[in-house]
Amino acid sequence: MTEQNQDIDKLQQQRQDKLAKIKQLSIDPYGSRLDDIESASAVRAKFDSTRQDQTALCAGRIVLFRDIGKLIFITLRDSSGTIQLGLSRKLLESQWDLIKLLDLGDVIGAEGTLGLTKTGELTIWTTKVIMLSKCVLQPPEKFHGLADIELRYRQRYVDLWANPEVMDRFKKRIAMVATIRNFLQAKGFFEVETPMMQSLAGGAAAKPFITHHNALDIDLYLRIAPELFLKRLLVGGMEKVFEVNRNFRNEGLSPRHNPEFTMMEIYQAYADYNIMMDLSEEMICLLVEKHCEGTTLQYGEMRIDYSRPWRRASYRDLVKEYAGCDIQDIAAIRSKAKSLGIEEAKLDDDIVVNEVFEATVEKNLINPTFVIDYPARLCPLTKRSKTNPDYAERFELYIGAMEVANAYTELNDPQVQYDNFVSQIKGSNEDENTFRNLDEDFINALKYGMPPAGGLGVGIDRLVMLLTGATSIKDVILFPLLKPEK
């Protein structure tokens, strides 16, 4: 055992000893219900320095403990912030034995009179301490924060109170999602819920997680997208719908990918991808206005300008601009792919085009950019352009060199959709064919008539990353997937 581990064991034994002593005082170290608590921020907001009779009752975790003999100053942290407690032995003689057994990390309640110290710090001059929960593990050193990144993700329950900026980021995420919901509901959208477990993996090209339903003795798939169910609702007469919920894709982990992630999908009858562009630009700019400081935000080494209007550029023009070749000149595209180290020989032409796009274009799309009019063969669920059927009415929104949203003018011709599904299945590899089957019920729904529509999917995790400056998706997911500890 290392010397450091021995020190930790010694400190934790001291905490266990204090726990035993609290019990000997006939005090429950894990407390009970406490009513009429005020948050630290609410107490700060209500304080009136001209009044001498203001009282407060707060509860939270001890994050600073300064013992100067007959006077102890404690900094208490709750989800809204911190507030100082002043504990005088003269006022708390009957509880002083308990107070001397308190540690960093303990959860307590404190009731008393509000006042200012000589340095002007708002303080609850405490007349009663309530023990609520004893912390028996040693918290991060001096509460300067949990420094080990991996440990922070594994012990988010410590990270949240040891690092205030982490709590602030997740509170901002919660507020942003609420803003999105309010924005869409004000425009007449209904929020709905669709199945998480599906008998067919559909709505996107991705590998699903497979589970088994014992009662029905069938395999089911955690959904990779809610798209096909939301479109069924358009058929049913719900003309504006959205869902904010989890998708699951059995793929790799990276700073931008988590197998379980939050997606928002929106469908609007009688709309198209242009309306979806306007909607997403208005919505994200509202988030910037309400939850960020200014319209130019730092993201890693990038400065991103969210000022409107946002750039709209065709897929073809962007490949010409950044790869130096035309996507219709396949020989030139394949030559470019080789020069980029892409093994293109066995790939379909359209796949090679998209590989070149990803390698040359994406990294240059820093400010919000709608990439519009994709090659139609890459978009089996999208209506083709009436002016040029080689292209689909689809856009992807890139911000900070990262795809944030994807949208279509939705395909609603059942025969064309059927043919595209068949083509997609034939084009998938052998492993994918084990779960990729044709969704005949969705084709049946289209045969009843789905109105022309625009559809939009927004990656909530990535959007929050951009607007909070978090460069890893794990920093915006409370409990990201991690490799199990050995």
C-alpha positions, 0 to 999 in steps of 0.5 A: 500500500502506498503512503498516499493510500495509507493517508486516505485510509487514515482520514476515512477511519477518522470519519468513521470514528466521528460517525460513531461519536455522532450516534453516541450523541443520540443524533441520527447522522443521516437526518430526516425531512426538513421543510421550508428550506431556502436556496442560497441564491434565494437568501442572497436575493432577499437580503436587506442590509437595512433590516436586523431581523431577517432569518434563513434556513438553508441546507447543503454540503460543507465545502469549506470549514474554517475553525478558529476556536470559538468561531467556525466559518462554513461555506455551504453549497447547494444547487444554486450556489454557496452561502457562508455560515457563522457558528459561534460557540456562545450561540451553539453551546448545546450543539458544539460537540456535534459541530466539532464532528462535522467534516468537509462533504457533510450535508447539514441544515443551518438556521439563523439570522442574516448579517454581514461580516466585517469584510462584507460577506453575507452570513447566516449567524447560525442558531441551529445546526441540523445533521442531514448526512455524514460524508464518510469518504474523503472528498477531493483535496481542498475542494479545488475540484476533481482533477482526474477526468476519468474519475470525474465521469465515473463519480459524477455525483462528486463532480457536480458538487466539487466543480461548480462549473460542471453543475452550471453546465448541466443546469444550462443544458436543462434550461436550453432543452426547456427553451426548445420545448417552449419555442416549439410548443408556441409554434403549435407543435405537439410533444410526443413519445414513440417506442424505444424498443422496436421490432425493426431497426429503422429511420437511420443507417446505423447498427442497433443494440439488440435485446430479447423480449422473453414473453413474446420470445422475439428480438427487439432493437433499441431505436436508432431513430424515432423517424418512422413512428413520427411520420406515422403520426403525420399520416394520423393527422398530427401535423406538427410533432416533435420528440426529445429523447434517447437514440441508441447506436452500437458504434464507437466512442469518441469526443463527439459520439456516445452510444446513447445520445439525445436527439430531437426530431421535428416533423411539420406537415405541408413544409419542406427543408427550407422551412426546417432551415428557417426553424433551426436557425431561429431556434438555435439563435434563440438559445444563444440569445437566452443562454450565452453571452454575445453572438460570438462564442469560443469553442476550443480554438475556434471562434464561432459567429452565430449572427444571422443570416447563416450561410447556405451552400450546396454540397456540390459547390463546397466539394468544388471549393475545398476538394478542388473537383466536381462530384460529377467527375468520378475519376477526379473524385477517386483520384482525390480520394487516393491522395487523401489516403482513402481506400476507394477501390471497393467503394460505391461512387457516392460513398467515395464522394461523401468520404472526400466531402468529410475529409476536405469540407467538414473541417472548414465549416466553423460558422453555422453553415447549411450544407444543402442538396445532397446527392440523392443516392445518399438520401433514401428517405428524402424527396428529390429536387424537382429541378435536378433529380440527381440531388435530394432536398436535404441539408446538414447543419455544421457548426464548429466543424461538426454536424449538429442537425440533419433535415429533409423534405420528406419522401411520401411516395410509398412506391419510391420509398419501397424501392429505396428501402429495397436498395438500401437493404441490398447495399448493406453489408452481411452483418447489417442484413441480420437486422435490416428488414423492410418496414412494411407497416411504414409503407402501408402507412404511406399508402394511406397518404402522408402529407408533404412534410419537412423533417429535422433532427438535432443532436442535443448533446452536440448543440449543448457542447457548442453553446457551453464550450465543452469539447467532449460529449462526456462533459454534457452527458451526466452519466456517459458510457465508460469502459468498466473498471477492472 
